[in-house]
């Protein structure tokens, strides 16, 4: 699965997911990016996702990413567009995303 986000003149950031680990879609939400996420493989990936959540909740910018938890390890995350790359890279850092690539 290769979702992507257009980033204007900079290019396009694409990422690859492992469907046995995570299901994730993204959509535009009034200029922000809204992710619908379901953690498929609970161990160890649910704790890794919570580390991503703590990263954004513990920094000084309160509106960079808003996390909403639902049943069955499902989440909605609204990410300010200027934090999109940082969010995807945090997912990559915690091995929730397999590959990240810039394309012109």
URMO-V989194 format. One record per residue. SS is DSSP state (@ for helix, = for strand, . for the rest). D_LAST is the distance of its C-alpha to the last C-alpha in Angstrom with 1 decimal. Layout:
# URMO-V989194
((SS & D_LAST) (SS & D_LAST))
This chain:
# URMO-V989194
((. & 19.2) (= & 15.5) (= & 15.2) (= & 12.1) (= & 11.8) (= & 9.9) (. & 9.9) (@ & 10.1) (@ & 8.6) (@ & 7.3) (. & 4.5) (= & 6.2) (= & 8.9) (= & 10.7) (= & 14.2) (= & 17.0) (. & 20.6) (. & 23.9) (. & 25.9) (. & 29.1) (. & 28.2) (= & 26.4) (= & 25.6) (= & 23.1) (= & 21.8) (= & 20.2) (= & 20.8) (= & 20.8) (= & 24.0) (. & 24.7) (. & 21.5) (= & 21.7) (= & 20.4) (= & 23.2) (= & 23.2) (= & 25.9) (= & 26.6) (= & 29.4) (= & 30.2) (. & 31.6) (. & 32.8) (@ & 34.9) (@ & 35.6) (@ & 34.0) (@ & 30.9) (@ & 32.8) (@ & 33.8) (@ & 30.3) (@ & 29.0) (@ & 31.9) (@ & 30.8) (@ & 27.4) (@ & 29.5) (@ & 31.9) (@ & 29.1) (@ & 28.1) (@ & 31.7) (. & 33.1) (. & 31.0) (. & 32.0) (. & 29.6) (. & 31.3) (. & 28.8) (. & 25.5) (= & 26.0) (= & 29.0) (= & 30.3) (= & 32.6) (= & 34.4) (= & 36.0) (. & 38.1) (. & 37.0) (. & 34.3) (= & 32.2) (= & 30.4) (= & 28.7) (= & 26.4) (= & 25.3) (= & 22.7) (. & 22.1) (@ & 18.5) (@ & 18.5) (@ & 19.6) (@ & 17.2) (@ & 15.2) (@ & 18.7) (@ & 20.1) (@ & 17.7) (@ & 18.2) (@ & 21.9) (@ & 21.9) (@ & 20.3) (@ & 22.9) (. & 25.7) (. & 24.4) (. & 24.1) (. & 20.5) (. & 20.1) (= & 16.5) (= & 13.5) (= & 10.0) (= & 6.7) (= & 3.8) (. & 0.0))
